[in-house]
Amino acid sequence: MKQIRLKIPSPLQQLSLHSDSTAAAKAVKYKLWCKRDDLIHPIMSGNKWRKLAHSFNTHQDIRHIISYGGGFSNHLHALGYFCHQENIQFTARIRGDYRQHPTPMITDLSNWGTQIEYLNKDAFKLAREQPKYGYKDGLLHIPEGGFNQSGLQGVSDIIKELLAQHLAFSSEPVTIVLPVATGTTLAGLAKHAPDHWFIQGIAVLKGEQYLEQNVQSLIGDAYTNWHINHAYHAGGYAKTNAELNEFLTQWDHAHCPIERIYSGKAAWGLQNLVNEQKINSKHIIYLHTGGLQGARKA
């Protein structure tokens, strides 16, 4: 990388949840932490960089990258910026037609010189399933959300950093709470976490069974240290409801900024799981997977 400077390891900070007095009393037994992967880089932040890093470090002569995602995809946004900075041709294949109403992410991609292809649902599914992902003759084909073994390898660095940042994590039970959109980050954490850790995903879209199958396709059935909660997607991808909106207005954004599509839904789920005492570990790590560009209006 020629021009991109990263903040790694990302900071680990203590986290306070907004709760009423009853909920706060219940939460006393927990020690809450936030792994601030959103601070890795202003644009290539969070698990987006983690899932891409191994591919970038492995292939030194990339001339063209093709990848897939939705209209708010932080994965495509990070890739678009990377390719713009490194003078690499980038093709983004986007689910849905946003030409009349481009999202802020798509506007950025256009400004960065990305070749954008809009595909309907069926065409997107077909195009995503046809290619054999990988590298050949300067072309790097990356699946949606970095959904491959290279993505898992990059995610393993999160575990290494956490163990180095807090001695208690090496001996005491830990639960990591994070948003789930493809399941790649959750799979990587489950594969590389110590035996006494548990990975609690919060689905940000309607994907029950589909997301579980995604995770199992990456790491098999041998790992039982993970679970995906589907109660907090607020109606589907990029959708909200009154309860989520109310939660977002109460969250201390100065302490830890979040957005409504990914990190906000995971934080909302975390708040409720803590209030209901449904997390068994004393140490809870909220993995902030970045994507704050999703909070932008323009």
VMD Tcl script that draws the C-alpha trace (Angstrom):
set ca {
  {0.00 0.00 0.00}
  {1.45 3.31 -1.05}
  {-0.71 5.98 0.57}
  {-3.03 4.38 3.14}
  {-2.10 4.69 6.82}
  {-3.89 2.46 9.33}
  {-4.36 2.58 13.10}
  {-3.61 -1.02 14.10}
  {-4.08 -2.39 16.68}
  {-7.40 -0.63 17.06}
  {-8.15 0.74 20.56}
  {-10.00 -1.19 23.25}
  {-12.07 1.05 25.50}
  {-14.54 0.54 28.32}
  {-18.16 0.97 27.29}
  {-21.14 2.31 29.21}
  {-24.68 1.44 28.19}
  {-27.63 3.80 28.55}
  {-30.03 2.01 30.89}
  {-32.78 2.74 33.33}
  {-31.91 2.14 37.00}
  {-33.31 -1.40 37.03}
  {-31.42 -2.46 33.95}
  {-28.25 -0.77 35.19}
  {-28.44 -2.72 38.44}
  {-28.74 -5.97 36.49}
  {-25.74 -5.04 34.36}
  {-23.39 -4.57 37.32}
  {-21.90 -8.04 36.91}
  {-20.74 -7.27 33.38}
  {-17.57 -5.53 32.28}
  {-18.25 -3.98 28.91}
  {-15.61 -3.14 26.33}
  {-15.65 -1.77 22.80}
  {-13.09 -2.89 20.24}
  {-12.92 0.26 18.13}
  {-12.24 -1.16 14.71}
  {-14.11 1.87 13.37}
  {-10.94 3.84 14.16}
  {-8.63 1.76 11.95}
  {-9.12 4.28 9.14}
  {-11.67 7.04 8.41}
  {-12.95 5.18 5.31}
  {-11.48 1.65 5.27}
  {-12.59 0.95 8.79}
  {-13.72 -2.00 10.82}
  {-14.13 -5.53 9.59}
  {-14.04 -4.29 6.00}
  {-10.29 -3.80 6.24}
  {-9.82 -6.97 8.29}
  {-11.50 -9.13 5.64}
  {-9.55 -7.58 2.78}
  {-6.09 -7.27 4.31}
  {-4.96 -10.86 3.74}
  {-5.85 -10.73 0.03}
  {-4.01 -7.43 -0.42}
  {-0.92 -8.69 1.39}
  {-0.88 -11.98 -0.53}
  {-1.23 -10.59 -4.07}
  {1.22 -7.81 -4.92}
  {0.38 -7.25 -8.61}
  {-3.36 -6.52 -8.52}
  {-4.53 -4.51 -11.52}
  {-8.31 -5.05 -11.39}
  {-10.72 -5.98 -8.57}
  {-14.33 -7.13 -9.01}
  {-16.72 -7.47 -6.07}
  {-20.39 -7.41 -5.06}
  {-22.71 -5.76 -2.54}
  {-25.84 -3.78 -1.77}
  {-26.46 -0.07 -2.15}
  {-25.09 0.71 1.32}
  {-22.21 -1.80 1.22}
  {-19.31 -0.77 3.43}
  {-17.33 -3.55 1.76}
  {-17.67 -1.95 -1.67}
  {-17.05 1.49 -0.20}
  {-13.77 0.36 1.35}
  {-12.71 -1.40 -1.85}
  {-13.56 1.65 -3.97}
  {-11.42 3.89 -1.82}
  {-8.53 1.40 -1.77}
  {-8.55 1.03 -5.55}
  {-8.74 4.80 -6.04}
  {-5.74 5.34 -3.78}
  {-3.72 2.50 -5.27}
  {-4.65 3.21 -8.92}
  {-6.37 -0.15 -9.39}
  {-9.36 -0.66 -11.68}
  {-12.46 -1.52 -9.67}
  {-15.80 -2.97 -10.80}
  {-18.65 -2.91 -8.26}
  {-21.63 -5.11 -9.02}
  {-24.53 -3.73 -6.99}
  {-27.80 -5.43 -6.10}
  {-30.62 -3.12 -7.21}
  {-30.81 -0.07 -9.49}
  {-29.86 3.16 -7.70}
  {-29.32 5.37 -10.73}
  {-32.26 7.66 -9.89}
  {-31.48 7.79 -6.16}
  {-27.81 6.96 -5.52}
  {-26.79 6.35 -1.94}
  {-23.87 8.33 -0.48}
  {-21.74 5.21 -0.87}
  {-22.52 4.98 -4.59}
  {-21.79 8.68 -5.05}
  {-18.37 8.15 -3.50}
  {-17.70 5.15 -5.75}
  {-18.57 7.23 -8.82}
  {-16.26 10.03 -7.69}
  {-13.47 7.49 -7.19}
  {-13.78 6.21 -10.75}
  {-15.44 2.88 -9.98}
  {-17.13 1.02 -12.83}
  {-20.63 0.36 -11.43}
  {-22.93 -2.38 -12.69}
  {-26.52 -2.46 -11.38}
  {-28.08 -5.92 -11.30}
  {-31.58 -7.03 -10.37}
  {-31.98 -9.65 -7.66}
  {-31.84 -12.67 -9.98}
  {-28.95 -11.35 -12.08}
  {-27.03 -10.45 -8.95}
  {-27.47 -13.95 -7.54}
  {-26.41 -15.55 -10.81}
  {-23.35 -13.31 -11.29}
  {-22.27 -13.77 -7.67}
  {-22.43 -17.55 -7.91}
  {-20.73 -18.01 -11.29}
  {-17.15 -16.82 -10.77}
  {-14.46 -18.80 -9.04}
  {-13.22 -16.29 -6.52}
  {-9.53 -15.71 -6.31}
  {-6.59 -14.18 -8.12}
  {-5.44 -14.77 -11.70}
  {-3.30 -12.66 -14.03}
  {-3.76 -9.41 -12.10}
  {-7.53 -9.83 -11.56}
  {-8.70 -10.31 -7.98}
  {-12.30 -11.51 -7.63}
  {-13.63 -10.92 -4.09}
  {-17.04 -12.24 -2.97}
  {-19.67 -10.09 -1.31}
  {-18.54 -8.99 2.14}
  {-15.14 -10.65 1.75}
  {-16.86 -14.02 2.19}
  {-13.91 -16.40 1.78}
  {-11.04 -18.03 3.66}
  {-8.81 -15.00 3.13}
  {-11.42 -12.96 4.98}
  {-11.29 -15.37 7.93}
  {-7.52 -15.09 8.08}
  {-7.68 -11.31 8.32}
  {-10.31 -11.48 11.08}
  {-7.99 -13.63 13.19}
  {-5.91 -10.51 13.91}
  {-8.79 -9.16 16.03}
  {-8.40 -12.08 18.45}
  {-4.62 -11.61 18.63}
  {-5.01 -7.92 19.42}
  {-7.63 -8.46 22.12}
  {-5.49 -11.05 23.91}
  {-2.57 -8.62 23.89}
  {-4.71 -5.71 25.08}
  {-6.20 -7.29 28.22}
  {-4.67 -10.06 30.30}
  {-8.02 -11.19 31.77}
  {-9.25 -12.22 28.33}
  {-6.73 -15.06 28.23}
  {-8.20 -16.80 31.29}
  {-11.77 -15.56 31.90}
  {-14.93 -16.15 29.80}
  {-15.49 -13.55 27.11}
  {-18.43 -12.88 24.78}
  {-17.95 -10.85 21.60}
  {-21.09 -9.16 20.26}
  {-21.04 -8.00 16.64}
  {-23.34 -7.29 13.67}
  {-23.79 -10.04 11.06}
  {-24.48 -9.40 7.36}
  {-22.71 -12.28 5.58}
  {-21.33 -14.14 8.60}
  {-17.68 -13.87 7.53}
  {-16.44 -11.94 10.55}
  {-18.38 -14.13 12.96}
  {-16.95 -17.24 11.31}
  {-13.41 -15.90 11.56}
  {-13.83 -15.04 15.23}
  {-15.38 -18.42 16.05}
  {-12.58 -20.25 14.27}
  {-9.73 -18.40 15.98}
  {-11.15 -17.55 19.42}
  {-9.90 -19.27 22.60}
  {-12.03 -22.15 23.85}
  {-13.59 -20.10 26.67}
  {-14.86 -17.35 24.37}
  {-18.33 -17.11 22.79}
  {-19.25 -15.19 19.63}
  {-22.74 -13.63 19.69}
  {-23.87 -12.27 16.34}
  {-26.73 -9.83 15.80}
  {-28.30 -10.25 12.36}
  {-28.80 -6.92 10.57}
  {-31.02 -8.41 7.85}
  {-33.68 -11.08 7.43}
  {-31.52 -14.14 7.05}
  {-32.44 -16.85 9.53}
  {-30.91 -20.19 8.50}
  {-29.25 -18.50 5.50}
  {-26.71 -16.74 7.74}
  {-26.14 -19.87 9.80}
  {-25.52 -21.83 6.60}
  {-23.04 -19.17 5.49}
  {-21.04 -19.53 8.68}
  {-21.08 -23.31 8.49}
  {-19.95 -23.24 4.86}
  {-16.82 -21.38 5.98}
  {-15.92 -23.24 9.18}
  {-17.96 -26.45 9.15}
  {-19.94 -27.96 12.02}
  {-17.09 -28.49 14.48}
  {-17.42 -25.06 16.11}
  {-20.24 -24.58 18.62}
  {-18.98 -21.35 20.19}
  {-21.27 -19.01 18.26}
  {-24.89 -17.98 17.81}
  {-26.83 -15.49 15.67}
  {-29.72 -13.56 17.21}
  {-32.37 -12.55 14.64}
  {-34.54 -10.33 16.84}
  {-32.96 -6.97 16.02}
  {-32.88 -6.56 12.23}
  {-35.80 -4.07 12.49}
  {-37.54 -5.44 9.41}
  {-34.59 -6.13 7.13}
  {-31.43 -4.73 5.61}
  {-31.11 -0.93 6.01}
  {-34.57 -0.77 7.60}
  {-35.49 0.70 11.00}
  {-38.40 0.73 13.40}
  {-39.52 3.01 16.20}
  {-37.72 1.07 18.92}
  {-34.40 1.10 17.07}
  {-34.75 4.80 16.29}
  {-35.45 5.57 19.94}
  {-32.41 3.55 20.98}
  {-30.20 5.45 18.53}
  {-31.31 8.79 19.95}
  {-30.32 7.65 23.46}
  {-26.96 6.14 22.56}
  {-23.91 8.18 23.57}
  {-22.56 8.84 20.09}
  {-19.74 10.98 21.43}
  {-18.46 7.99 23.39}
  {-18.85 5.51 20.52}
  {-20.53 6.68 17.28}
  {-22.80 4.15 15.56}
  {-25.16 4.06 12.57}
  {-28.52 2.39 11.91}
  {-27.57 -0.27 9.34}
  {-24.90 -2.35 11.09}
  {-23.31 -1.09 14.31}
  {-26.55 0.43 15.61}
  {-28.49 -2.82 15.36}
  {-25.67 -4.72 17.10}
  {-25.55 -2.15 19.90}
  {-29.34 -2.33 20.25}
  {-29.16 -6.10 20.53}
  {-26.31 -5.85 23.04}
  {-28.31 -3.43 25.19}
  {-31.28 -5.79 25.34}
  {-29.21 -8.91 25.96}
  {-27.46 -7.19 28.86}
  {-30.72 -5.88 30.31}
  {-32.22 -9.37 30.12}
  {-29.01 -10.96 31.47}
  {-28.79 -13.31 28.51}
  {-25.00 -13.13 28.27}
  {-23.14 -15.54 30.51}
  {-19.64 -14.02 30.36}
  {-18.49 -11.32 32.75}
  {-16.43 -9.71 30.00}
  {-18.42 -8.49 26.98}
  {-16.67 -7.04 23.95}
  {-18.76 -5.06 21.50}
  {-16.91 -5.28 18.19}
  {-17.45 -2.01 16.35}
  {-17.16 -3.09 12.73}
  {-17.04 0.45 11.34}
  {-19.23 1.49 8.42}
  {-20.09 4.90 9.84}
  {-20.54 6.19 6.29}
  {-23.91 4.44 6.55}
  {-25.10 7.26 8.81}
  {-24.60 9.88 6.12}
  {-27.49 11.57 4.38}
  {-25.42 12.73 1.41}
}
mol new
graphics top color blue
foreach p $ca { graphics top sphere $p radius 0.5 }
foreach p [lrange $ca 0 end-1] q [lrange $ca 1 end] { graphics top cylinder $p $q radius 0.2 }
display resetview
